[in-house]
């Protein structure tokens, strides 16, 4: 099997997730995690997307990890999503494990990506 080293060019991938949090660049973050091109941002969780709305010019797609599985989004999320999409940012909702993997792949491709990740 051939393996390839991925160069994230100084950007921060998700190392692992589970047990109510995430590990990013060796640091453990309990609870919801916000990732934007410049690094980790404070985020209280869904439905609020304010930290991402404030930085929407820095990324082209926002991946929303909704938890362990897809379900109805909380009240207020649709308005927050519409506000970000109005700025030309694509918003993709998926389960958190899928969002973490997709985030790392897009980051490795050099894409301008952000992630709003709910813990599992």
N, CA, C and O atoms as CSV, one atom per row, in Angstrom:
chain,resi,resn,atom,element,x,y,z
A,1,UNK,N,N,0.837,-1.168,0.000
A,1,UNK,CA,C,0.000,0.000,0.000
A,1,UNK,C,C,0.887,1.237,0.000
A,1,UNK,O,O,1.855,1.324,0.755
A,2,UNK,N,N,0.545,2.182,-0.849
A,2,UNK,CA,C,1.277,3.440,-0.879
A,2,UNK,C,C,0.538,4.456,-0.022
A,2,UNK,O,O,-0.690,4.541,-0.051
A,3,UNK,N,N,1.290,5.209,0.724
A,3,UNK,CA,C,0.690,6.289,1.499
A,3,UNK,C,C,1.306,7.602,1.048
A,3,UNK,O,O,2.419,7.630,0.524
A,4,UNK,N,N,0.592,8.658,1.250
A,4,UNK,CA,C,1.045,9.972,0.835
A,4,UNK,C,C,0.950,10.925,2.010
A,4,UNK,O,O,-0.044,10.944,2.737
A,5,UNK,N,N,1.988,11.706,2.182
A,5,UNK,CA,C,1.959,12.732,3.217
A,5,UNK,C,C,1.106,13.891,2.708
A,5,UNK,O,O,1.194,14.270,1.540
A,6,UNK,N,N,0.295,14.441,3.578
A,6,UNK,CA,C,-0.544,15.574,3.213
A,6,UNK,C,C,0.039,16.819,3.851
A,6,UNK,O,O,0.295,16.850,5.055
A,7,UNK,N,N,0.247,17.847,3.040
A,7,UNK,CA,C,0.747,19.123,3.543
A,7,UNK,C,C,-0.441,20.066,3.696
A,7,UNK,O,O,-1.058,20.456,2.705
A,8,UNK,N,N,-0.759,20.427,4.917
A,8,UNK,CA,C,-1.887,21.311,5.166
A,8,UNK,C,C,-1.481,22.781,5.101
A,8,UNK,O,O,-2.296,23.660,5.378
A,9,UNK,N,N,-0.232,23.053,4.739
A,9,UNK,CA,C,0.257,24.416,4.513
A,9,UNK,C,C,-0.056,25.342,5.694
A,9,UNK,O,O,-0.518,26.467,5.508
A,10,UNK,N,N,0.201,24.855,6.900
A,10,UNK,CA,C,0.007,25.661,8.093
A,10,UNK,C,C,-1.417,25.709,8.611
A,10,UNK,O,O,-1.661,26.244,9.693
A,11,UNK,N,N,-2.359,25.164,7.862
A,11,UNK,CA,C,-3.744,25.135,8.329
A,11,UNK,C,C,-3.942,23.943,9.255
A,11,UNK,O,O,-3.124,23.024,9.280
A,12,UNK,N,N,-5.022,23.964,10.010
A,12,UNK,CA,C,-5.189,23.017,11.109
A,12,UNK,C,C,-6.244,21.960,10.791
A,12,UNK,O,O,-7.427,22.284,10.693
A,13,UNK,N,N,-5.831,20.688,10.629
A,13,UNK,CA,C,-6.806,19.612,10.430
A,13,UNK,C,C,-7.362,19.118,11.771
A,13,UNK,O,O,-6.808,19.401,12.834
A,14,UNK,N,N,-8.458,18.382,11.692
A,14,UNK,CA,C,-9.020,17.717,12.874
A,14,UNK,C,C,-8.259,16.409,13.041
A,14,UNK,O,O,-8.281,15.556,12.154
A,15,UNK,N,N,-7.581,16.248,14.184
A,15,UNK,CA,C,-6.819,15.028,14.453
A,15,UNK,C,C,-7.732,13.876,14.866
A,15,UNK,O,O,-7.545,12.744,14.421
A,16,UNK,N,N,-8.719,14.163,15.716
A,16,UNK,CA,C,-9.648,13.121,16.162
A,16,UNK,C,C,-10.889,13.776,16.759
A,16,UNK,O,O,-10.915,14.976,17.028
A,17,UNK,N,N,-11.915,12.954,16.957
A,17,UNK,CA,C,-13.164,13.434,17.531
A,17,UNK,C,C,-13.803,12.304,18.324
A,17,UNK,O,O,-13.515,11.131,18.086
A,18,UNK,N,N,-14.665,12.657,19.262
A,18,UNK,CA,C,-15.377,11.675,20.075
A,18,UNK,C,C,-15.343,12.056,21.537
A,18,UNK,O,O,-14.634,12.985,21.926
A,19,UNK,N,N,-16.100,11.350,22.344
A,19,UNK,CA,C,-16.169,11.581,23.787
A,19,UNK,C,C,-16.472,13.036,24.122
A,19,UNK,O,O,-15.951,13.581,25.095
A,20,UNK,N,N,-17.324,13.660,23.305
A,20,UNK,CA,C,-17.775,15.013,23.594
A,20,UNK,C,C,-16.854,16.129,23.164
A,20,UNK,O,O,-17.051,17.276,23.565
A,21,UNK,N,N,-15.843,15.822,22.349
A,21,UNK,CA,C,-14.926,16.879,21.940
A,21,UNK,C,C,-14.087,16.506,20.735
A,21,UNK,O,O,-14.386,15.560,20.006
A,22,UNK,N,N,-13.029,17.278,20.549
A,22,UNK,CA,C,-12.164,17.157,19.376
A,22,UNK,C,C,-10.711,17.362,19.786
A,22,UNK,O,O,-10.428,18.030,20.781
A,23,UNK,N,N,-9.792,16.784,19.017
A,23,UNK,CA,C,-8.365,17.072,19.186
A,23,UNK,C,C,-7.898,17.739,17.906
A,23,UNK,O,O,-8.053,17.205,16.808
A,24,UNK,N,N,-7.323,18.918,18.078
A,24,UNK,CA,C,-6.841,19.708,16.956
A,24,UNK,C,C,-5.449,20.214,17.308
A,24,UNK,O,O,-5.268,20.898,18.316
A,25,UNK,N,N,-4.477,19.881,16.486
A,25,UNK,CA,C,-3.087,20.305,16.687
A,25,UNK,C,C,-2.606,19.955,18.101
A,25,UNK,O,O,-1.907,20.736,18.746
A,26,UNK,N,N,-2.995,18.770,18.562
A,26,UNK,CA,C,-2.555,18.279,19.858
A,26,UNK,C,C,-3.350,18.795,21.040
A,26,UNK,O,O,-3.179,18.301,22.155
A,27,UNK,N,N,-4.218,19.778,20.826
A,27,UNK,CA,C,-5.017,20.340,21.920
A,27,UNK,C,C,-6.415,19.737,21.902
A,27,UNK,O,O,-7.009,19.553,20.839
A,28,UNK,N,N,-6.934,19.431,23.084
A,28,UNK,CA,C,-8.280,18.876,23.210
A,28,UNK,C,C,-9.261,20.025,23.420
A,28,UNK,O,O,-9.039,20.901,24.256
A,29,UNK,N,N,-10.342,20.011,22.653
A,29,UNK,CA,C,-11.396,21.018,22.745
A,29,UNK,C,C,-12.695,20.304,23.091
A,29,UNK,O,O,-13.206,19.521,22.291
A,30,UNK,N,N,-13.228,20.568,24.274
A,30,UNK,CA,C,-14.498,19.963,24.687
A,30,UNK,C,C,-15.650,20.780,24.121
A,30,UNK,O,O,-15.575,22.007,24.057
A,31,UNK,N,N,-16.709,20.106,23.715
A,31,UNK,CA,C,-17.886,20.796,23.213
A,31,UNK,C,C,-17.773,21.151,21.744
A,31,UNK,O,O,-16.912,20.623,21.040
A,32,UNK,N,N,-18.644,22.052,21.270
A,32,UNK,CA,C,-18.643,22.436,19.860
A,32,UNK,C,C,-17.308,23.058,19.448
A,32,UNK,O,O,-16.625,23.694,20.251
A,33,UNK,N,N,-16.957,22.857,18.176
A,33,UNK,CA,C,-15.679,23.362,17.663
A,33,UNK,C,C,-15.914,24.156,16.393
A,33,UNK,O,O,-16.597,23.694,15.478
A,34,UNK,N,N,-15.350,25.347,16.338
A,34,UNK,CA,C,-15.390,26.171,15.137
A,34,UNK,C,C,-14.004,26.268,14.537
A,34,UNK,O,O,-13.047,26.629,15.222
A,35,UNK,N,N,-13.893,25.945,13.250
A,35,UNK,CA,C,-12.616,26.035,12.539
A,35,UNK,C,C,-12.786,26.932,11.320
A,35,UNK,O,O,-13.694,26.735,10.513
A,36,UNK,N,N,-11.912,27.911,11.198
A,36,UNK,CA,C,-11.874,28.808,10.047
A,36,UNK,C,C,-10.437,28.819,9.542
A,36,UNK,O,O,-9.552,28.302,10.224
A,37,UNK,N,N,-10.177,29.391,8.370
A,37,UNK,CA,C,-8.809,29.330,7.844
A,37,UNK,C,C,-7.718,29.821,8.799
A,37,UNK,O,O,-6.598,29.312,8.752
A,38,UNK,N,N,-8.012,30.790,9.659
A,38,UNK,CA,C,-6.970,31.266,10.576
A,38,UNK,C,C,-6.843,30.431,11.843
A,38,UNK,O,O,-5.930,30.669,12.634
A,39,UNK,N,N,-7.728,29.459,12.063
A,39,UNK,CA,C,-7.595,28.573,13.210
A,39,UNK,C,C,-8.910,28.303,13.916
A,39,UNK,O,O,-9.981,28.378,13.315
A,40,UNK,N,N,-8.813,27.987,15.200
A,40,UNK,CA,C,-9.973,27.661,16.027
A,40,UNK,C,C,-10.649,28.956,16.479
A,40,UNK,O,O,-9.976,29.910,16.871
A,41,UNK,N,N,-11.981,28.983,16.421
A,41,UNK,CA,C,-12.734,30.136,16.914
A,41,UNK,C,C,-13.717,29.672,17.981
A,41,UNK,O,O,-14.210,28.545,17.947
A,42,UNK,N,N,-13.987,30.556,18.920
A,42,UNK,CA,C,-14.974,30.256,19.956
A,42,UNK,C,C,-16.349,30.170,19.308
A,42,UNK,O,O,-16.728,31.035,18.517
A,43,UNK,N,N,-17.085,29.131,19.646
A,43,UNK,CA,C,-18.418,28.924,19.083
A,43,UNK,C,C,-19.257,28.169,20.098
A,43,UNK,O,O,-18.826,27.143,20.625
A,44,UNK,N,N,-20.468,28.678,20.377
A,44,UNK,CA,C,-21.348,28.070,21.377
A,44,UNK,C,C,-22.122,26.876,20.845
A,44,UNK,O,O,-22.671,26.104,21.631
A,45,UNK,N,N,-22.181,26.704,19.531
A,45,UNK,CA,C,-22.912,25.585,18.947
A,45,UNK,C,C,-24.144,26.040,18.188
A,45,UNK,O,O,-24.451,27.230,18.107
A,46,UNK,N,N,-24.841,25.058,17.635
A,46,UNK,CA,C,-26.033,25.335,16.826
A,46,UNK,C,C,-27.169,25.851,17.695
A,46,UNK,O,O,-27.297,25.437,18.847
A,47,UNK,N,N,-27.989,26.741,17.171
A,47,UNK,CA,C,-28.114,27.182,15.789
A,47,UNK,C,C,-27.256,28.385,15.427
A,47,UNK,O,O,-27.265,28.814,14.273
A,48,UNK,N,N,-26.515,28.939,16.379
A,48,UNK,CA,C,-25.743,30.161,16.142
A,48,UNK,C,C,-24.590,29.932,15.165
A,48,UNK,O,O,-23.793,29.013,15.349
A,49,UNK,N,N,-24.503,30.749,14.148
A,49,UNK,CA,C,-23.379,30.694,13.199
A,49,UNK,C,C,-22.647,32.035,13.130
A,49,UNK,O,O,-21.908,32.285,12.178
A,50,UNK,N,N,-22.846,32.904,14.135
A,50,UNK,CA,C,-22.265,34.243,14.133
A,50,UNK,C,C,-20.755,34.259,13.909
A,50,UNK,O,O,-20.292,35.065,13.102
A,51,UNK,N,N,-19.951,33.408,14.580
A,51,UNK,CA,C,-18.501,33.467,14.343
A,51,UNK,C,C,-18.127,33.205,12.881
A,51,UNK,O,O,-17.116,33.712,12.396
A,52,UNK,N,N,-18.931,32.426,12.196
A,52,UNK,CA,C,-18.662,32.110,10.792
A,52,UNK,C,C,-19.166,33.229,9.885
A,52,UNK,O,O,-18.538,33.543,8.874
A,53,UNK,N,N,-20.279,33.818,10.239
A,53,UNK,CA,C,-20.823,34.945,9.482
A,53,UNK,C,C,-19.840,36.111,9.514
A,53,UNK,O,O,-19.652,36.797,8.509
A,54,UNK,N,N,-19.211,36.336,10.674
A,54,UNK,CA,C,-18.246,37.427,10.826
A,54,UNK,C,C,-16.984,37.215,9.998
A,54,UNK,O,O,-16.272,38.176,9.706
A,55,UNK,N,N,-16.696,35.977,9.617
A,55,UNK,CA,C,-15.466,35.653,8.885
A,55,UNK,C,C,-15.754,35.067,7.500
A,55,UNK,O,O,-14.873,34.460,6.892
A,56,UNK,N,N,-16.957,35.240,7.006
A,56,UNK,CA,C,-17.404,34.565,5.780
A,56,UNK,C,C,-16.580,34.908,4.543
A,56,UNK,O,O,-16.597,34.145,3.577
A,57,UNK,N,N,-15.868,36.018,4.540
A,57,UNK,CA,C,-15.036,36.345,3.375
A,57,UNK,C,C,-13.779,35.483,3.313
A,57,UNK,O,O,-13.079,35.484,2.300
A,58,UNK,N,N,-13.484,34.749,4.384
A,58,UNK,CA,C,-12.256,33.950,4.446
A,58,UNK,C,C,-12.426,32.527,3.920
A,58,UNK,O,O,-11.438,31.806,3.781
A,59,UNK,N,N,-13.666,32.105,3.621
A,59,UNK,CA,C,-13.870,30.729,3.154
A,59,UNK,C,C,-15.011,30.669,2.139
A,59,UNK,O,O,-15.855,31.562,2.065
A,60,UNK,N,N,-15.005,29.593,1.367
A,60,UNK,CA,C,-16.003,29.399,0.310
A,60,UNK,C,C,-17.079,28.396,0.689
A,60,UNK,O,O,-18.175,28.413,0.128
A,61,UNK,N,N,-16.773,27.530,1.631
A,61,UNK,CA,C,-17.742,26.512,2.053
A,61,UNK,C,C,-17.652,26.325,3.565
A,61,UNK,O,O,-16.564,26.308,4.141
A,62,UNK,N,N,-18.814,26.185,4.192
A,62,UNK,CA,C,-18.908,25.897,5.620
A,62,UNK,C,C,-19.519,24.515,5.772
A,62,UNK,O,O,-20.644,24.269,5.338
A,63,UNK,N,N,-18.769,23.620,6.392
A,63,UNK,CA,C,-19.267,22.278,6.686
A,63,UNK,C,C,-19.849,22.293,8.091
A,63,UNK,O,O,-19.179,22.697,9.041
A,64,UNK,N,N,-21.081,21.859,8.222
A,64,UNK,CA,C,-21.744,21.818,9.523
A,64,UNK,C,C,-21.872,20.363,9.945
A,64,UNK,O,O,-22.603,19.588,9.329
A,65,UNK,N,N,-21.152,20.001,11.002
A,65,UNK,CA,C,-21.260,18.665,11.584
A,65,UNK,C,C,-22.355,18.690,12.633
A,65,UNK,O,O,-22.187,19.285,13.697
A,66,UNK,N,N,-23.475,18.047,12.338
A,66,UNK,CA,C,-24.680,18.165,13.158
A,66,UNK,C,C,-24.745,17.200,14.340
A,66,UNK,O,O,-25.768,17.140,15.023
A,67,UNK,N,N,-23.686,16.450,14.594
A,67,UNK,CA,C,-23.703,15.473,15.677
A,67,UNK,C,C,-23.508,14.076,15.132
A,67,UNK,O,O,-22.956,13.900,14.046
A,68,UNK,N,N,-23.956,13.082,15.878
A,68,UNK,CA,C,-23.699,11.696,15.479
A,68,UNK,C,C,-24.501,11.260,14.263
A,68,UNK,O,O,-24.107,10.321,13.572
A,69,UNK,N,N,-25.611,11.920,13.992
A,69,UNK,CA,C,-26.403,11.579,12.807
A,69,UNK,C,C,-27.181,12.807,12.360
A,69,UNK,O,O,-27.294,13.793,13.088
A,70,UNK,N,N,-27.705,12.726,11.167
A,70,UNK,CA,C,-28.505,13.830,10.645
A,70,UNK,C,C,-29.896,13.789,11.266
A,70,UNK,O,O,-30.487,12.723,11.437
A,71,UNK,N,N,-30.389,14.933,11.587
A,71,UNK,CA,C,-31.735,15.060,12.115
A,71,UNK,C,C,-32.207,16.470,11.856
A,71,UNK,O,O,-31.512,17.242,11.195
A,72,UNK,N,N,-33.366,16.821,12.359
A,72,UNK,CA,C,-33.846,18.191,12.171
A,72,UNK,C,C,-32.873,19.189,12.803
A,72,UNK,O,O,-32.354,18.958,13.895
A,73,UNK,N,N,-32.638,20.280,12.115
A,73,UNK,CA,C,-31.752,21.313,12.653
A,73,UNK,C,C,-32.547,22.161,13.645
A,73,UNK,O,O,-33.764,22.286,13.513
A,74,UNK,N,N,-31.866,22.747,14.640
A,74,UNK,CA,C,-32.569,23.532,15.651
A,74,UNK,C,C,-33.231,24.784,15.058
A,74,UNK,O,O,-32.811,25.300,14.022
A,75,UNK,N,N,-34.257,25.242,15.735
A,75,UNK,CA,C,-34.938,26.463,15.316
A,75,UNK,C,C,-33.932,27.610,15.260
A,75,UNK,O,O,-33.102,27.757,16.158
A,76,UNK,N,N,-34.004,28.402,14.234
A,76,UNK,CA,C,-33.080,29.519,14.060
A,76,UNK,C,C,-31.937,29.214,13.118
A,76,UNK,O,O,-31.273,30.129,12.632
A,77,UNK,N,N,-31.696,27.939,12.850
A,77,UNK,CA,C,-30.582,27.577,11.972
A,77,UNK,C,C,-30.824,28.021,10.533
A,77,UNK,O,O,-29.898,28.483,9.866
A,78,UNK,N,N,-32.046,27.888,10.051
A,78,UNK,CA,C,-32.342,28.235,8.655
A,78,UNK,C,C,-32.007,29.692,8.364
A,78,UNK,O,O,-31.461,29.997,7.304
A,79,UNK,N,N,-32.322,30.589,9.279
A,79,UNK,CA,C,-32.020,32.011,9.084
A,79,UNK,C,C,-30.517,32.256,9.089
A,79,UNK,O,O,-30.011,33.032,8.278
A,80,UNK,N,N,-29.798,31.597,10.000
A,80,UNK,CA,C,-28.343,31.744,10.058
A,80,UNK,C,C,-27.702,31.213,8.782
A,80,UNK,O,O,-26.785,31.828,8.238
A,81,UNK,N,N,-28.182,30.078,8.311
A,81,UNK,CA,C,-27.663,29.493,7.070
A,81,UNK,C,C,-27.909,30.429,5.890
A,81,UNK,O,O,-27.013,30.650,5.076
A,82,UNK,N,N,-29.105,30.972,5.794
A,82,UNK,CA,C,-29.444,31.883,4.697
A,82,UNK,C,C,-28.553,33.118,4.697
A,82,UNK,O,O,-28.155,33.597,3.635
A,83,UNK,N,N,-28.238,33.638,5.882
A,83,UNK,CA,C,-27.379,34.822,5.978
A,83,UNK,C,C,-25.987,34.534,5.433
A,83,UNK,O,O,-25.407,35.376,4.748
A,84,UNK,N,N,-25.447,33.364,5.726
A,84,UNK,CA,C,-24.120,33.000,5.222
A,84,UNK,C,C,-24.175,32.730,3.726
A,84,UNK,O,O,-23.296,33.167,2.982
A,85,UNK,N,N,-25.190,32.019,3.285
A,85,UNK,CA,C,-25.319,31.725,1.852
A,85,UNK,C,C,-25.503,33.002,1.032
A,85,UNK,O,O,-25.071,33.060,-0.119
A,86,UNK,N,N,-26.139,34.025,1.609
A,86,UNK,CA,C,-26.322,35.301,0.917
A,86,UNK,C,C,-24.987,35.983,0.625
A,86,UNK,O,O,-24.905,36.844,-0.251
A,87,UNK,N,N,-23.950,35.599,1.352
A,87,UNK,CA,C,-22.607,36.144,1.133
A,87,UNK,C,C,-21.806,35.306,0.141
A,87,UNK,O,O,-20.623,35.565,-0.082
A,88,UNK,N,N,-22.445,34.307,-0.449
A,88,UNK,CA,C,-21.785,33.482,-1.460
A,88,UNK,C,C,-21.063,32.268,-0.918
A,88,UNK,O,O,-20.292,31.636,-1.639
A,89,UNK,N,N,-21.297,31.928,0.337
A,89,UNK,CA,C,-20.658,30.768,0.962
A,89,UNK,C,C,-21.618,29.579,0.891
A,89,UNK,O,O,-22.790,29.703,1.246
A,90,UNK,N,N,-21.120,28.433,0.436
A,90,UNK,CA,C,-21.919,27.215,0.442
A,90,UNK,C,C,-21.950,26.618,1.834
A,90,UNK,O,O,-20.932,26.599,2.525
A,91,UNK,N,N,-23.099,26.134,2.251
A,91,UNK,CA,C,-23.252,25.506,3.568
A,91,UNK,C,C,-23.702,24.068,3.349
A,91,UNK,O,O,-24.747,23.818,2.749
A,92,UNK,N,N,-22.900,23.125,3.844
A,92,UNK,CA,C,-23.198,21.698,3.704
A,92,UNK,C,C,-23.379,21.090,5.089
A,92,UNK,O,O,-22.509,21.228,5.950
A,93,UNK,N,N,-24.501,20.422,5.304
A,93,UNK,CA,C,-24.807,19.814,6.598
A,93,UNK,C,C,-24.646,18.308,6.486
A,93,UNK,O,O,-25.118,17.689,5.533
A,94,UNK,N,N,-23.970,17.725,7.474
A,94,UNK,CA,C,-23.758,16.274,7.511
A,94,UNK,C,C,-23.475,15.862,8.945
A,94,UNK,O,O,-23.336,16.719,9.818
A,95,UNK,N,N,-23.388,14.568,9.198
A,95,UNK,CA,C,-23.002,14.080,10.525
A,95,UNK,C,C,-21.572,14.538,10.821
A,95,UNK,O,O,-20.766,14.698,9.904
A,96,UNK,N,N,-21.266,14.745,12.079
A,96,UNK,CA,C,-19.950,15.250,12.470
A,96,UNK,C,C,-18.790,14.394,11.967
A,96,UNK,O,O,-17.815,14.960,11.472
A,97,UNK,N,N,-18.834,13.055,12.062
A,97,UNK,CA,C,-17.701,12.283,11.528
A,97,UNK,C,C,-17.449,12.563,10.044
A,97,UNK,O,O,-16.300,12.699,9.624
A,98,UNK,N,N,-18.508,12.648,9.264
A,98,UNK,CA,C,-18.362,12.956,7.835
A,98,UNK,C,C,-17.823,14.361,7.630
A,98,UNK,O,O,-16.994,14.588,6.749
A,99,UNK,N,N,-18.286,15.304,8.438
A,99,UNK,CA,C,-17.816,16.683,8.324
A,99,UNK,C,C,-16.327,16.787,8.646
A,99,UNK,O,O,-15.605,17.527,7.979
A,100,UNK,N,N,-15.859,16.059,9.654
A,100,UNK,CA,C,-14.429,16.075,9.998
A,100,UNK,C,C,-13.590,15.527,8.852
A,100,UNK,O,O,-12.575,16.117,8.482
A,101,UNK,N,N,-14.013,14.403,8.293
A,101,UNK,CA,C,-13.261,13.808,7.183
A,101,UNK,C,C,-13.275,14.717,5.959
A,101,UNK,O,O,-12.240,14.931,5.328
A,102,UNK,N,N,-14.435,15.246,5.630
A,102,UNK,CA,C,-14.548,16.122,4.465
A,102,UNK,C,C,-13.719,17.383,4.659
A,102,UNK,O,O,-13.056,17.838,3.727
A,103,UNK,N,N,-13.750,17.948,5.854
A,103,UNK,CA,C,-12.952,19.135,6.169
A,103,UNK,C,C,-11.468,18.860,5.925
A,103,UNK,O,O,-10.788,19.655,5.278
A,104,UNK,N,N,-10.971,17.746,6.436
A,104,UNK,CA,C,-9.553,17.424,6.258
A,104,UNK,C,C,-9.192,17.218,4.789
A,104,UNK,O,O,-8.124,17.647,4.351
A,105,UNK,N,N,-10.068,16.567,4.024
A,105,UNK,CA,C,-9.803,16.358,2.594
A,105,UNK,C,C,-9.743,17.701,1.871
A,105,UNK,O,O,-8.805,17.959,1.117
A,106,UNK,N,N,-10.734,18.551,2.097
A,106,UNK,CA,C,-10.759,19.852,1.429
A,106,UNK,C,C,-9.586,20.718,1.856
A,106,UNK,O,O,-9.019,21.444,1.039
A,107,UNK,N,N,-9.220,20.649,3.119
A,107,UNK,CA,C,-8.060,21.386,3.618
A,107,UNK,C,C,-6.797,20.911,2.914
A,107,UNK,O,O,-5.965,21.725,2.513
A,108,UNK,N,N,-6.650,19.597,2.761
A,108,UNK,CA,C,-5.492,19.025,2.077
A,108,UNK,C,C,-5.423,19.411,0.613
A,108,UNK,O,O,-4.342,19.434,0.026
A,109,UNK,N,N,-6.572,19.716,0.016
A,109,UNK,CA,C,-6.620,20.163,-1.378
A,109,UNK,C,C,-6.376,21.659,-1.510
A,109,UNK,O,O,-6.358,22.196,-2.618
A,110,UNK,N,N,-6.188,22.328,-0.382
A,110,UNK,CA,C,-5.943,23.763,-0.413
A,110,UNK,C,C,-7.196,24.607,-0.546
A,110,UNK,O,O,-7.112,25.792,-0.869
A,111,UNK,N,N,-8.353,24.017,-0.303
A,111,UNK,CA,C,-9.619,24.751,-0.431
A,111,UNK,C,C,-9.834,25.684,0.759
A,111,UNK,O,O,-9.321,25.452,1.854
A,112,UNK,N,N,-10.599,26.735,0.517
A,112,UNK,CA,C,-10.962,27.702,1.566
A,112,UNK,C,C,-12.214,27.173,2.268
A,112,UNK,O,O,-13.338,27.390,1.813
A,113,UNK,N,N,-11.997,26.480,3.377
A,113,UNK,CA,C,-13.078,25.762,4.051
A,113,UNK,C,C,-13.114,26.119,5.532
A,113,UNK,O,O,-12.085,26.411,6.142
A,114,UNK,N,N,-14.320,26.089,6.097
A,114,UNK,CA,C,-14.524,26.266,7.531
A,114,UNK,C,C,-15.424,25.129,8.005
A,114,UNK,O,O,-16.105,24.486,7.205
A,115,UNK,N,N,-15.418,24.890,9.315
A,115,UNK,CA,C,-16.244,23.812,9.864
A,115,UNK,C,C,-16.863,24.239,11.191
A,115,UNK,O,O,-16.199,24.812,12.055
A,116,UNK,N,N,-18.144,23.946,11.325
A,116,UNK,CA,C,-18.891,24.132,12.565
A,116,UNK,C,C,-19.260,22.729,13.033
A,116,UNK,O,O,-20.151,22.095,12.469
A,117,UNK,N,N,-18.575,22.248,14.062
A,117,UNK,CA,C,-18.680,20.838,14.435
A,117,UNK,C,C,-19.296,20.647,15.822
A,117,UNK,O,O,-18.763,21.119,16.826
A,118,UNK,N,N,-20.424,19.947,15.854
A,118,UNK,CA,C,-21.041,19.574,17.125
A,118,UNK,C,C,-20.387,18.279,17.606
A,118,UNK,O,O,-20.102,17.394,16.799
A,119,UNK,N,N,-20.149,18.164,18.907
A,119,UNK,CA,C,-19.478,16.962,19.425
A,119,UNK,C,C,-20.368,15.727,19.371
A,119,UNK,O,O,-21.594,15.817,19.301
A,120,UNK,N,N,-19.711,14.572,19.407
A,120,UNK,CA,C,-20.435,13.304,19.492
A,120,UNK,C,C,-19.910,12.531,20.687
A,120,UNK,O,O,-20.375,11.425,20.960
